[in-house]
Amino acid sequence: MQTILSINLIASDPTVRSGRPVIAGTSIEISDIVCALRREPEPRTLEQIATSYALSPAQVYAAMAFYYEHQTDIDMAIQANDAAIQAAKAKSVDQHA
């Protein structure tokens, strides 16, 4: 009989980051790791990201594994957040013009 083992490094708690998935024991969202990997001016390894966030490599790799399991939802959340930031910037510029 096969036993499925899981790595309990990802958590969701409504009192932490509005329930968005985070690395357990932190408030670092999965999307934070994805964005750090994608948006840096020069490519960084997951180990470098782990160091910059004071995480273990296992935590960062678990975050990426979770991301790939839920890629569509997380990508949509990142896009919505980016759109909200752009809207806030545009509103701020309009108020100062």
C-alpha positions as CSV (number, residue, x, y, z in Angstrom):
1,M,0.0,0.0,0.0
2,Q,1.3,3.4,-1.0
3,T,1.5,6.2,1.5
4,I,1.4,9.8,0.2
5,L,3.7,12.0,2.2
6,S,3.3,15.7,2.3
7,I,5.7,18.5,3.2
8,N,3.9,20.8,5.7
9,L,5.8,24.0,4.8
10,I,2.9,26.0,3.3
11,A,0.0,27.4,5.4
12,S,-3.1,29.4,5.0
13,D,-4.6,31.4,7.9
14,P,-7.3,34.0,7.6
15,T,-5.4,36.2,10.1
16,V,-2.2,36.1,8.1
17,R,-2.1,38.0,4.8
18,S,-5.9,37.6,4.4
19,G,-5.6,33.8,4.1
20,R,-3.4,33.8,1.1
21,P,-0.9,30.9,1.1
22,V,2.3,31.7,2.9
23,I,5.4,29.8,4.0
24,A,4.4,28.3,7.3
25,G,5.6,30.3,10.3
26,T,6.1,33.4,8.2
27,S,4.0,36.0,6.5
28,I,5.9,35.5,3.2
29,E,3.4,34.7,0.5
30,I,4.0,32.2,-2.2
31,S,3.5,35.0,-4.7
32,D,6.4,37.0,-3.0
33,I,8.7,34.1,-3.9
34,V,7.4,33.9,-7.4
35,C,7.7,37.6,-7.9
36,A,11.3,37.6,-6.5
37,L,12.2,34.9,-9.0
38,R,10.6,36.6,-12.0
39,R,11.2,40.3,-11.4
40,E,14.8,40.7,-10.3
41,P,17.0,42.6,-12.7
42,E,19.3,39.6,-13.0
43,P,18.4,35.9,-12.6
44,R,18.7,34.6,-9.1
45,T,18.7,31.0,-7.9
46,L,16.1,29.7,-5.4
47,E,19.0,29.4,-2.9
48,Q,19.8,33.1,-3.3
49,I,16.1,33.9,-2.8
50,A,16.1,31.7,0.4
51,T,19.1,33.7,1.7
52,S,17.6,37.1,1.0
53,Y,14.3,36.1,2.7
54,A,16.1,34.2,5.6
55,L,14.4,30.9,4.6
56,S,15.7,27.4,4.1
57,P,16.0,26.1,0.6
58,A,13.3,23.5,1.4
59,Q,10.9,26.3,2.2
60,V,11.5,28.1,-1.1
61,Y,11.3,24.9,-3.1
62,A,8.1,24.0,-1.3
63,A,6.7,27.5,-2.2
64,M,7.6,26.8,-5.9
65,A,6.1,23.4,-5.8
66,F,2.9,24.9,-4.3
67,Y,3.0,27.6,-7.0
68,Y,3.1,25.0,-9.8
69,E,0.2,23.1,-8.3
70,H,-1.8,26.4,-8.1
71,Q,-0.2,28.4,-10.9
72,T,-3.4,29.8,-12.5
73,D,-4.8,31.1,-9.2
74,I,-1.5,32.6,-8.0
75,D,-0.8,34.2,-11.4
76,M,-4.3,35.8,-11.3
77,A,-3.7,37.1,-7.8
78,I,-0.3,38.6,-8.9
79,Q,-1.9,40.3,-11.9
80,A,-4.7,41.7,-9.7
81,N,-2.2,43.0,-7.3
82,D,-0.1,44.6,-10.1
83,A,-3.3,46.2,-11.5
84,A,-4.2,47.6,-8.1
85,I,-0.7,49.1,-7.7
86,Q,-0.9,50.6,-11.1
87,A,-4.3,52.1,-10.4
88,A,-3.1,53.6,-7.1
89,K,-0.1,55.1,-8.8
90,A,-2.3,56.6,-11.6
91,K,-4.6,58.0,-9.0
92,S,-1.7,59.5,-7.0
93,V,-0.3,61.1,-10.2
94,D,-3.8,62.5,-11.1
95,Q,-4.2,64.0,-7.6
96,H,-0.8,65.8,-7.9
97,A,-1.4,67.1,-11.4
